Amino acid sequence: MRCPTCDSLITYNTGVCSQCQTPFLSTRARLDSPDKDFHLTPDEEEIDIPDERSNRIDGYVTPSEQPNNHIEKVNHPASDSRLWGGFIRRACAFAVDWAMILLLGFFMFLLSHIGYKVGLSAHGRSVTMENSSGLYFILTWASVALSAAYFVVFHSSDGRTIGKWLFGLRVVGAENRDVTSRQAFLRWLAAVGFAPILLGFLWVIWSREKRAWHDIIAQTWVIRD
């Protein structure tokens, strides 16, 4: 601040210039009438007063603005609420699967027999029971391998064979997980082992979860898909 008379620099607001002793008024003194009402000018009215909410960081929500909503918990269905594959449905799916295996086995036997017959005819021989016993032995084990490949590949890849797909069934592991190749092979091996004992498959009728003995051994379940 400078003195209005001598233009000296005034460092202390004492009301009097230290050089020429000239009194002066403070710049904060009010010159208008104290009874005058305060009003904004038209230019001042156009000035927007910034909102404190516009200065906050995007995406930040204050605690007062947070919605008072509770997080909904997703309740997964319990194992008891699943629709298990029943005895009749599983028996029909099993019949379709065996029909598919017999059909594939028939074509395998037919092609093998034709090839074997052509090979013998090239040497002037015909197919007889004596020279075809080895072929039938190989075809028997090939049929077993075909059955194992059919069930293991389908169950471990999608959990469904052709029969189960037609009747809306799926084989799953614990906690609705996919069946591994080891479980699929163990399930097929147990099913073949218990095949002479029909009680192993009939156990589905009395089981609460509709599980056969091979399901219990392989830790698998058959559910409706």
Secondary structure, DSSP 8 states (H G I E B T S, - for coil): -B-TTT--B--S--SB-TTT--B---TT---S-TTS-----HHHHTS----GGGGS-TT---GGGS------------GGGS-B--HHHHHHHHHHHHHHHHHHHHHHHHHHHHHHHHHHHTTT----TTTSHHHHHHHHHHHHHHHHHHHHHHHHHTS--HHHHHTTEEEE-GGG----HHHHHHHHHHHHHTTT-THHHHHHHH-TT---HHHHHHT-EEEE-
